[in-house]
Amino acid sequence: MALPSFMKHIHLLKESGWIQTHKEGRVRTCTIEKKSFAAVEEWLSEQRALWEGRTDRLELFVTAVQKKEKSK
């Protein structure tokens, strides 16, 4: 990745509040903003719980169908 493209990504992350940057001389240090990721983590946790519930119900359904077919 070329430096200008990389810097564009860094700028976008900084503007969106996901990172902070500090430039000292020729060195730019980036730190992650943990507060910004809290909303993402909350959403992911909700989605994880939703899909785990759905896959658990699917497993129960498939198991019940298999048991019913075996008993015939």
PyMOL Python script that loads the backbone (N, CA, C, O; Angstrom):
from pymol import cmd

cmd.read_pdbstr("""\
ATOM      1  N   MET A   1       0.852  -1.168   0.000  1.00  0.00           N
ATOM      2  CA  MET A   1       0.000   0.000   0.000  1.00  0.00           C
ATOM      3  C   MET A   1       0.896   1.228   0.000  1.00  0.00           C
ATOM      4  O   MET A   1       1.863   1.301   0.758  1.00  0.00           O
ATOM      5  N   ALA A   2       0.579   2.164  -0.829  1.00  0.00           N
ATOM      6  CA  ALA A   2       1.360   3.395  -0.925  1.00  0.00           C
ATOM      7  C   ALA A   2       1.078   4.287   0.286  1.00  0.00           C
ATOM      8  O   ALA A   2      -0.013   4.237   0.855  1.00  0.00           O
ATOM      9  N   LEU A   3       2.047   5.091   0.675  1.00  0.00           N
ATOM     10  CA  LEU A   3       1.914   5.959   1.844  1.00  0.00           C
ATOM     11  C   LEU A   3       0.715   6.900   1.749  1.00  0.00           C
ATOM     12  O   LEU A   3      -0.011   7.034   2.734  1.00  0.00           O
ATOM     13  N   PRO A   4       0.470   7.561   0.608  1.00  0.00           N
ATOM     14  CA  PRO A   4      -0.707   8.434   0.554  1.00  0.00           C
ATOM     15  C   PRO A   4      -2.022   7.691   0.801  1.00  0.00           C
ATOM     16  O   PRO A   4      -2.917   8.223   1.457  1.00  0.00           O
ATOM     17  N   SER A   5      -2.141   6.486   0.290  1.00  0.00           N
ATOM     18  CA  SER A   5      -3.344   5.679   0.523  1.00  0.00           C
ATOM     19  C   SER A   5      -3.461   5.302   1.994  1.00  0.00           C
ATOM     20  O   SER A   5      -4.548   5.346   2.571  1.00  0.00           O
ATOM     21  N   PHE A   6      -2.353   4.938   2.584  1.00  0.00           N
ATOM     22  CA  PHE A   6      -2.330   4.578   4.003  1.00  0.00           C
ATOM     23  C   PHE A   6      -2.741   5.771   4.858  1.00  0.00           C
ATOM     24  O   PHE A   6      -3.542   5.633   5.783  1.00  0.00           O
ATOM     25  N   MET A   7      -2.189   6.943   4.545  1.00  0.00           N
ATOM     26  CA  MET A   7      -2.493   8.142   5.319  1.00  0.00           C
ATOM     27  C   MET A   7      -3.970   8.531   5.161  1.00  0.00           C
ATOM     28  O   MET A   7      -4.575   9.061   6.092  1.00  0.00           O
ATOM     29  N   LYS A   8      -4.534   8.273   4.006  1.00  0.00           N
ATOM     30  CA  LYS A   8      -5.953   8.545   3.793  1.00  0.00           C
ATOM     31  C   LYS A   8      -6.792   7.673   4.725  1.00  0.00           C
ATOM     32  O   LYS A   8      -7.769   8.143   5.307  1.00  0.00           O
ATOM     33  N   HIS A   9      -6.410   6.406   4.864  1.00  0.00           N
ATOM     34  CA  HIS A   9      -7.119   5.505   5.775  1.00  0.00           C
ATOM     35  C   HIS A   9      -6.964   5.970   7.226  1.00  0.00           C
ATOM     36  O   HIS A   9      -7.927   5.965   7.994  1.00  0.00           O
ATOM     37  N   ILE A  10      -5.756   6.367   7.588  1.00  0.00           N
ATOM     38  CA  ILE A  10      -5.510   6.865   8.950  1.00  0.00           C
ATOM     39  C   ILE A  10      -6.374   8.095   9.218  1.00  0.00           C
ATOM     40  O   ILE A  10      -6.987   8.215  10.279  1.00  0.00           O
ATOM     41  N   HIS A  11      -6.418   8.997   8.258  1.00  0.00           N
ATOM     42  CA  HIS A  11      -7.224  10.211   8.411  1.00  0.00           C
ATOM     43  C   HIS A  11      -8.705   9.856   8.592  1.00  0.00           C
ATOM     44  O   HIS A  11      -9.383  10.440   9.437  1.00  0.00           O
ATOM     45  N   LEU A  12      -9.199   8.914   7.811  1.00  0.00           N
ATOM     46  CA  LEU A  12     -10.589   8.489   7.913  1.00  0.00           C
ATOM     47  C   LEU A  12     -10.882   7.894   9.293  1.00  0.00           C
ATOM     48  O   LEU A  12     -11.908   8.203   9.899  1.00  0.00           O
ATOM     49  N   LEU A  13      -9.989   7.050   9.781  1.00  0.00           N
ATOM     50  CA  LEU A  13     -10.164   6.458  11.108  1.00  0.00           C
ATOM     51  C   LEU A  13     -10.145   7.519  12.198  1.00  0.00           C
ATOM     52  O   LEU A  13     -10.906   7.442  13.163  1.00  0.00           O
ATOM     53  N   LYS A  14      -9.277   8.505  12.041  1.00  0.00           N
ATOM     54  CA  LYS A  14      -9.180   9.597  13.019  1.00  0.00           C
ATOM     55  C   LYS A  14     -10.449  10.451  12.990  1.00  0.00           C
ATOM     56  O   LYS A  14     -10.993  10.783  14.043  1.00  0.00           O
ATOM     57  N   GLU A  15     -10.918  10.807  11.806  1.00  0.00           N
ATOM     58  CA  GLU A  15     -12.116  11.633  11.670  1.00  0.00           C
ATOM     59  C   GLU A  15     -13.364  10.923  12.196  1.00  0.00           C
ATOM     60  O   GLU A  15     -14.284  11.571  12.695  1.00  0.00           O
ATOM     61  N   SER A  16     -13.397   9.609  12.087  1.00  0.00           N
ATOM     62  CA  SER A  16     -14.554   8.853  12.567  1.00  0.00           C
ATOM     63  C   SER A  16     -14.492   8.597  14.072  1.00  0.00           C
ATOM     64  O   SER A  16     -15.445   8.080  14.655  1.00  0.00           O
ATOM     65  N   GLY A  17     -13.367   8.961  14.703  1.00  0.00           N
ATOM     66  CA  GLY A  17     -13.245   8.815  16.146  1.00  0.00           C
ATOM     67  C   GLY A  17     -12.778   7.457  16.608  1.00  0.00           C
ATOM     68  O   GLY A  17     -12.870   7.145  17.795  1.00  0.00           O
ATOM     69  N   TRP A  18     -12.277   6.638  15.695  1.00  0.00           N
ATOM     70  CA  TRP A  18     -11.833   5.297  16.065  1.00  0.00           C
ATOM     71  C   TRP A  18     -10.397   5.274  16.575  1.00  0.00           C
ATOM     72  O   TRP A  18     -10.016   4.385  17.336  1.00  0.00           O
ATOM     73  N   ILE A  19      -9.605   6.254  16.155  1.00  0.00           N
ATOM     74  CA  ILE A  19      -8.219   6.337  16.620  1.00  0.00           C
ATOM     75  C   ILE A  19      -7.872   7.785  16.933  1.00  0.00           C
ATOM     76  O   ILE A  19      -8.564   8.711  16.510  1.00  0.00           O
ATOM     77  N   GLN A  20      -6.797   7.961  17.676  1.00  0.00           N
ATOM     78  CA  GLN A  20      -6.177   9.263  17.895  1.00  0.00           C
ATOM     79  C   GLN A  20      -4.769   9.168  17.352  1.00  0.00           C
ATOM     80  O   GLN A  20      -4.148   8.107  17.404  1.00  0.00           O
ATOM     81  N   THR A  21      -4.259  10.277  16.827  1.00  0.00           N
ATOM     82  CA  THR A  21      -2.887  10.270  16.344  1.00  0.00           C
ATOM     83  C   THR A  21      -2.103  11.376  17.028  1.00  0.00           C
ATOM     84  O   THR A  21      -2.639  12.413  17.418  1.00  0.00           O
ATOM     85  N   HIS A  22      -0.832  11.115  17.155  1.00  0.00           N
ATOM     86  CA  HIS A  22       0.090  12.092  17.732  1.00  0.00           C
ATOM     87  C   HIS A  22       1.352  12.059  16.883  1.00  0.00           C
ATOM     88  O   HIS A  22       1.965  11.007  16.700  1.00  0.00           O
ATOM     89  N   LYS A  23       1.732  13.218  16.371  1.00  0.00           N
ATOM     90  CA  LYS A  23       2.911  13.273  15.520  1.00  0.00           C
ATOM     91  C   LYS A  23       4.034  13.977  16.269  1.00  0.00           C
ATOM     92  O   LYS A  23       3.875  15.083  16.785  1.00  0.00           O
ATOM     93  N   GLU A  24       5.176  13.293  16.310  1.00  0.00           N
ATOM     94  CA  GLU A  24       6.369  13.850  16.939  1.00  0.00           C
ATOM     95  C   GLU A  24       7.516  13.671  15.958  1.00  0.00           C
ATOM     96  O   GLU A  24       8.004  12.558  15.760  1.00  0.00           O
ATOM     97  N   GLY A  25       7.947  14.772  15.343  1.00  0.00           N
ATOM     98  CA  GLY A  25       8.976  14.689  14.312  1.00  0.00           C
ATOM     99  C   GLY A  25       8.414  13.970  13.101  1.00  0.00           C
ATOM    100  O   GLY A  25       7.381  14.358  12.555  1.00  0.00           O
ATOM    101  N   ARG A  26       9.098  12.926  12.691  1.00  0.00           N
ATOM    102  CA  ARG A  26       8.639  12.139  11.537  1.00  0.00           C
ATOM    103  C   ARG A  26       7.814  10.924  11.940  1.00  0.00           C
ATOM    104  O   ARG A  26       7.395  10.138  11.090  1.00  0.00           O
ATOM    105  N   VAL A  27       7.586  10.776  13.231  1.00  0.00           N
ATOM    106  CA  VAL A  27       6.883   9.597  13.736  1.00  0.00           C
ATOM    107  C   VAL A  27       5.448   9.957  14.109  1.00  0.00           C
ATOM    108  O   VAL A  27       5.210  10.898  14.867  1.00  0.00           O
ATOM    109  N   ARG A  28       4.506   9.207  13.576  1.00  0.00           N
ATOM    110  CA  ARG A  28       3.092   9.374  13.929  1.00  0.00           C
ATOM    111  C   ARG A  28       2.665   8.136  14.711  1.00  0.00           C
ATOM    112  O   ARG A  28       2.796   7.009  14.234  1.00  0.00           O
ATOM    113  N   THR A  29       2.158   8.364  15.909  1.00  0.00           N
ATOM    114  CA  THR A  29       1.700   7.285  16.773  1.00  0.00           C
ATOM    115  C   THR A  29       0.177   7.286  16.780  1.00  0.00           C
ATOM    116  O   THR A  29      -0.458   8.323  16.975  1.00  0.00           O
ATOM    117  N   CYS A  30      -0.385   6.131  16.569  1.00  0.00           N
ATOM    118  CA  CYS A  30      -1.839   5.987  16.563  1.00  0.00           C
ATOM    119  C   CYS A  30      -2.260   5.148  17.760  1.00  0.00           C
ATOM    120  O   CYS A  30      -1.628   4.140  18.075  1.00  0.00           O
ATOM    121  N   THR A  31      -3.330   5.572  18.426  1.00  0.00           N
ATOM    122  CA  THR A  31      -3.888   4.802  19.534  1.00  0.00           C
ATOM    123  C   THR A  31      -5.372   4.578  19.269  1.00  0.00           C
ATOM    124  O   THR A  31      -6.061   5.454  18.747  1.00  0.00           O
ATOM    125  N   ILE A  32      -5.842   3.420  19.630  1.00  0.00           N
ATOM    126  CA  ILE A  32      -7.249   3.054  19.429  1.00  0.00           C
ATOM    127  C   ILE A  32      -8.096   3.729  20.497  1.00  0.00           C
ATOM    128  O   ILE A  32      -7.719   3.778  21.667  1.00  0.00           O
ATOM    129  N   GLU A  33      -9.239   4.245  20.080  1.00  0.00           N
ATOM    130  CA  GLU A  33     -10.219   4.825  20.998  1.00  0.00           C
ATOM    131  C   GLU A  33     -11.171   3.719  21.430  1.00  0.00           C
ATOM    132  O   GLU A  33     -12.087   3.360  20.690  1.00  0.00           O
ATOM    133  N   LYS A  34     -10.958   3.184  22.612  1.00  0.00           N
ATOM    134  CA  LYS A  34     -11.751   2.048  23.085  1.00  0.00           C
ATOM    135  C   LYS A  34     -13.226   2.386  23.222  1.00  0.00           C
ATOM    136  O   LYS A  34     -14.077   1.519  23.023  1.00  0.00           O
ATOM    137  N   LYS A  35     -13.544   3.632  23.559  1.00  0.00           N
ATOM    138  CA  LYS A  35     -14.951   4.028  23.717  1.00  0.00           C
ATOM    139  C   LYS A  35     -15.706   3.871  22.403  1.00  0.00           C
ATOM    140  O   LYS A  35     -16.873   3.481  22.399  1.00  0.00           O
ATOM    141  N   SER A  36     -15.053   4.170  21.301  1.00  0.00           N
ATOM    142  CA  SER A  36     -15.705   4.054  19.998  1.00  0.00           C
ATOM    143  C   SER A  36     -16.034   2.606  19.658  1.00  0.00           C
ATOM    144  O   SER A  36     -17.020   2.329  18.975  1.00  0.00           O
ATOM    145  N   PHE A  37     -15.217   1.703  20.130  1.00  0.00           N
ATOM    146  CA  PHE A  37     -15.439   0.289  19.841  1.00  0.00           C
ATOM    147  C   PHE A  37     -16.484  -0.330  20.764  1.00  0.00           C
ATOM    148  O   PHE A  37     -16.959  -1.434  20.499  1.00  0.00           O
ATOM    149  N   ALA A  38     -16.845   0.356  21.834  1.00  0.00           N
ATOM    150  CA  ALA A  38     -17.848  -0.174  22.763  1.00  0.00           C
ATOM    151  C   ALA A  38     -19.184  -0.356  22.060  1.00  0.00           C
ATOM    152  O   ALA A  38     -19.862  -1.361  22.274  1.00  0.00           O
ATOM    153  N   ALA A  39     -19.569   0.600  21.227  1.00  0.00           N
ATOM    154  CA  ALA A  39     -20.837   0.486  20.496  1.00  0.00           C
ATOM    155  C   ALA A  39     -20.794  -0.688  19.534  1.00  0.00           C
ATOM    156  O   ALA A  39     -21.783  -1.405  19.381  1.00  0.00           O
ATOM    157  N   VAL A  40     -19.667  -0.887  18.892  1.00  0.00           N
ATOM    158  CA  VAL A  40     -19.518  -2.011  17.962  1.00  0.00           C
ATOM    159  C   VAL A  40     -19.600  -3.331  18.727  1.00  0.00           C
ATOM    160  O   VAL A  40     -20.269  -4.268  18.290  1.00  0.00           O
ATOM    161  N   GLU A  41     -18.925  -3.398  19.854  1.00  0.00           N
ATOM    162  CA  GLU A  41     -18.940  -4.614  20.658  1.00  0.00           C
ATOM    163  C   GLU A  41     -20.346  -4.927  21.163  1.00  0.00           C
ATOM    164  O   GLU A  41     -20.753  -6.088  21.199  1.00  0.00           O
ATOM    165  N   GLU A  42     -21.078  -3.898  21.547  1.00  0.00           N
ATOM    166  CA  GLU A  42     -22.453  -4.096  22.009  1.00  0.00           C
ATOM    167  C   GLU A  42     -23.319  -4.668  20.885  1.00  0.00           C
ATOM    168  O   GLU A  42     -24.082  -5.610  21.098  1.00  0.00           O
ATOM    169  N   TRP A  43     -23.196  -4.093  19.694  1.00  0.00           N
ATOM    170  CA  TRP A  43     -23.980  -4.571  18.553  1.00  0.00           C
ATOM    171  C   TRP A  43     -23.602  -6.007  18.210  1.00  0.00           C
ATOM    172  O   TRP A  43     -24.473  -6.841  17.963  1.00  0.00           O
ATOM    173  N   LEU A  44     -22.301  -6.295  18.197  1.00  0.00           N
ATOM    174  CA  LEU A  44     -21.848  -7.649  17.890  1.00  0.00           C
ATOM    175  C   LEU A  44     -22.356  -8.653  18.924  1.00  0.00           C
ATOM    176  O   LEU A  44     -22.727  -9.772  18.570  1.00  0.00           O
ATOM    177  N   SER A  45     -22.374  -8.266  20.179  1.00  0.00           N
ATOM    178  CA  SER A  45     -22.878  -9.158  21.231  1.00  0.00           C
ATOM    179  C   SER A  45     -24.352  -9.467  21.023  1.00  0.00           C
ATOM    180  O   SER A  45     -24.786 -10.606  21.190  1.00  0.00           O
ATOM    181  N   GLU A  46     -25.126  -8.434  20.655  1.00  0.00           N
ATOM    182  CA  GLU A  46     -26.546  -8.651  20.377  1.00  0.00           C
ATOM    183  C   GLU A  46     -26.730  -9.591  19.190  1.00  0.00           C
ATOM    184  O   GLU A  46     -27.563 -10.497  19.235  1.00  0.00           O
ATOM    185  N   GLN A  47     -25.964  -9.378  18.144  1.00  0.00           N
ATOM    186  CA  GLN A  47     -26.054 -10.222  16.954  1.00  0.00           C
ATOM    187  C   GLN A  47     -25.629 -11.654  17.267  1.00  0.00           C
ATOM    188  O   GLN A  47     -26.248 -12.609  16.799  1.00  0.00           O
ATOM    189  N   ARG A  48     -24.581 -11.794  18.053  1.00  0.00           N
ATOM    190  CA  ARG A  48     -24.095 -13.127  18.429  1.00  0.00           C
ATOM    191  C   ARG A  48     -25.177 -13.883  19.189  1.00  0.00           C
ATOM    192  O   ARG A  48     -25.432 -15.053  18.906  1.00  0.00           O
ATOM    193  N   ALA A  49     -25.820 -13.217  20.159  1.00  0.00           N
ATOM    194  CA  ALA A  49     -26.877 -13.858  20.943  1.00  0.00           C
ATOM    195  C   ALA A  49     -28.053 -14.239  20.045  1.00  0.00           C
ATOM    196  O   ALA A  49     -28.617 -15.324  20.183  1.00  0.00           O
ATOM    197  N   LEU A  50     -28.418 -13.360  19.140  1.00  0.00           N
ATOM    198  CA  LEU A  50     -29.520 -13.634  18.217  1.00  0.00           C
ATOM    199  C   LEU A  50     -29.229 -14.864  17.364  1.00  0.00           C
ATOM    200  O   LEU A  50     -30.062 -15.763  17.254  1.00  0.00           O
ATOM    201  N   TRP A  51     -28.040 -14.896  16.760  1.00  0.00           N
ATOM    202  CA  TRP A  51     -27.717 -16.009  15.855  1.00  0.00           C
ATOM    203  C   TRP A  51     -27.436 -17.301  16.600  1.00  0.00           C
ATOM    204  O   TRP A  51     -27.693 -18.379  16.065  1.00  0.00           O
ATOM    205  N   GLU A  52     -26.918 -17.227  17.812  1.00  0.00           N
ATOM    206  CA  GLU A  52     -26.738 -18.452  18.588  1.00  0.00           C
ATOM    207  C   GLU A  52     -28.089 -19.059  18.935  1.00  0.00           C
ATOM    208  O   GLU A  52     -28.254 -20.278  18.904  1.00  0.00           O
ATOM    209  N   GLY A  53     -29.059 -18.205  19.265  1.00  0.00           N
ATOM    210  CA  GLY A  53     -30.406 -18.691  19.546  1.00  0.00           C
ATOM    211  C   GLY A  53     -31.019 -19.350  18.320  1.00  0.00           C
ATOM    212  O   GLY A  53     -31.644 -20.406  18.417  1.00  0.00           O
ATOM    213  N   ARG A  54     -30.836 -18.720  17.168  1.00  0.00           N
ATOM    214  CA  ARG A  54     -31.391 -19.277  15.929  1.00  0.00           C
ATOM    215  C   ARG A  54     -30.745 -20.610  15.571  1.00  0.00           C
ATOM    216  O   ARG A  54     -31.436 -21.552  15.183  1.00  0.00           O
ATOM    217  N   THR A  55     -29.432 -20.693  15.699  1.00  0.00           N
ATOM    218  CA  THR A  55     -28.758 -21.951  15.345  1.00  0.00           C
ATOM    219  C   THR A  55     -29.090 -23.048  16.352  1.00  0.00           C
ATOM    220  O   THR A  55     -29.169 -24.223  15.993  1.00  0.00           O
ATOM    221  N   ASP A  56     -29.286 -22.664  17.618  1.00  0.00           N
ATOM    222  CA  ASP A  56     -29.695 -23.660  18.608  1.00  0.00           C
ATOM    223  C   ASP A  56     -31.074 -24.224  18.276  1.00  0.00           C
ATOM    224  O   ASP A  56     -31.292 -25.431  18.373  1.00  0.00           O
ATOM    225  N   ARG A  57     -32.010 -23.348  17.883  1.00  0.00           N
ATOM    226  CA  ARG A  57     -33.345 -23.817  17.506  1.00  0.00           C
ATOM    227  C   ARG A  57     -33.283 -24.677  16.248  1.00  0.00           C
ATOM    228  O   ARG A  57     -34.005 -25.668  16.143  1.00  0.00           O
ATOM    229  N   LEU A  58     -32.442 -24.316  15.307  1.00  0.00           N
ATOM    230  CA  LEU A  58     -32.275 -25.116  14.090  1.00  0.00           C
ATOM    231  C   LEU A  58     -31.741 -26.496  14.440  1.00  0.00           C
ATOM    232  O   LEU A  58     -32.200 -27.500  13.896  1.00  0.00           O
ATOM    233  N   GLU A  59     -30.777 -26.547  15.343  1.00  0.00           N
ATOM    234  CA  GLU A  59     -30.226 -27.841  15.754  1.00  0.00           C
ATOM    235  C   GLU A  59     -31.305 -28.710  16.397  1.00  0.00           C
ATOM    236  O   GLU A  59     -31.388 -29.906  16.114  1.00  0.00           O
ATOM    237  N   LEU A  60     -32.125 -28.121  17.252  1.00  0.00           N
ATOM    238  CA  LEU A  60     -33.207 -28.877  17.884  1.00  0.00           C
ATOM    239  C   LEU A  60     -34.200 -29.394  16.845  1.00  0.00           C
ATOM    240  O   LEU A  60     -34.662 -30.531  16.935  1.00  0.00           O
ATOM    241  N   PHE A  61     -34.523 -28.563  15.866  1.00  0.00           N
ATOM    242  CA  PHE A  61     -35.444 -28.967  14.811  1.00  0.00           C
ATOM    243  C   PHE A  61     -34.874 -30.121  13.999  1.00  0.00           C
ATOM    244  O   PHE A  61     -35.565 -31.112  13.762  1.00  0.00           O
ATOM    245  N   VAL A  62     -33.627 -30.005  13.572  1.00  0.00           N
ATOM    246  CA  VAL A  62     -32.997 -31.053  12.757  1.00  0.00           C
ATOM    247  C   VAL A  62     -32.900 -32.343  13.558  1.00  0.00           C
ATOM    248  O   VAL A  62     -33.167 -33.419  13.023  1.00  0.00           O
ATOM    249  N   THR A  63     -32.533 -32.257  14.801  1.00  0.00           N
ATOM    250  CA  THR A  63     -32.432 -33.447  15.655  1.00  0.00           C
ATOM    251  C   THR A  63     -33.797 -34.110  15.810  1.00  0.00           C
ATOM    252  O   THR A  63     -33.898 -35.336  15.757  1.00  0.00           O
ATOM    253  N   ALA A  64     -34.845 -33.314  16.000  1.00  0.00           N
ATOM    254  CA  ALA A  64     -36.192 -33.873  16.138  1.00  0.00           C
ATOM    255  C   ALA A  64     -36.636 -34.560  14.854  1.00  0.00           C
ATOM    256  O   ALA A  64     -37.234 -35.635  14.901  1.00  0.00           O
ATOM    257  N   VAL A  65     -36.352 -33.953  13.715  1.00  0.00           N
ATOM    258  CA  VAL A  65     -36.717 -34.557  12.426  1.00  0.00           C
ATOM    259  C   VAL A  65     -35.966 -35.870  12.231  1.00  0.00           C
ATOM    260  O   VAL A  65     -36.551 -36.854  11.779  1.00  0.00           O
ATOM    261  N   GLN A  66     -34.686 -35.898  12.563  1.00  0.00           N
ATOM    262  CA  GLN A  66     -33.890 -37.129  12.408  1.00  0.00           C
ATOM    263  C   GLN A  66     -34.425 -38.235  13.310  1.00  0.00           C
ATOM    264  O   GLN A  66     -34.505 -39.391  12.894  1.00  0.00           O
ATOM    265  N   LYS A  67     -34.791 -37.888  14.546  1.00  0.00           N
ATOM    266  CA  LYS A  67     -35.331 -38.886  15.468  1.00  0.00           C
ATOM    267  C   LYS A  67     -36.659 -39.433  14.955  1.00  0.00           C
ATOM    268  O   LYS A  67     -36.933 -40.630  15.042  1.00  0.00           O
ATOM    269  N   LYS A  68     -37.480 -38.526  14.415  1.00  0.00           N
ATOM    270  CA  LYS A  68     -38.785 -38.937  13.883  1.00  0.00           C
ATOM    271  C   LYS A  68     -38.610 -39.891  12.701  1.00  0.00           C
ATOM    272  O   LYS A  68     -39.338 -40.877  12.589  1.00  0.00           O
ATOM    273  N   GLU A  69     -37.649 -39.603  11.818  1.00  0.00           N
ATOM    274  CA  GLU A  69     -37.387 -40.447  10.644  1.00  0.00           C
ATOM    275  C   GLU A  69     -36.839 -41.807  11.063  1.00  0.00           C
ATOM    276  O   GLU A  69     -37.166 -42.816  10.438  1.00  0.00           O
ATOM    277  N   LYS A  70     -36.021 -41.856  12.095  1.00  0.00           N
ATOM    278  CA  LYS A  70     -35.452 -43.118  12.561  1.00  0.00           C
ATOM    279  C   LYS A  70     -36.529 -44.000  13.199  1.00  0.00           C
ATOM    280  O   LYS A  70     -36.452 -45.226  13.123  1.00  0.00           O
ATOM    281  N   SER A  71     -37.526 -43.384  13.824  1.00  0.00           N
ATOM    282  CA  SER A  71     -38.556 -44.162  14.510  1.00  0.00           C
ATOM    283  C   SER A  71     -39.605 -44.739  13.547  1.00  0.00           C
ATOM    284  O   SER A  71     -40.431 -45.555  13.954  1.00  0.00           O
ATOM    285  N   LYS A  72     -39.576 -44.329  12.298  1.00  0.00           N
ATOM    286  CA  LYS A  72     -40.537 -44.859  11.309  1.00  0.00           C
ATOM    287  C   LYS A  72     -40.199 -46.247  10.878  1.00  0.00           C
ATOM    288  O   LYS A  72     -40.907 -46.827  10.056  1.00  0.00           O
TER     289      LYS A  72
END
""", "prot")
cmd.dss("prot")
cmd.show_as("cartoon", "prot")
cmd.util.cbc("prot")
cmd.orient("prot")
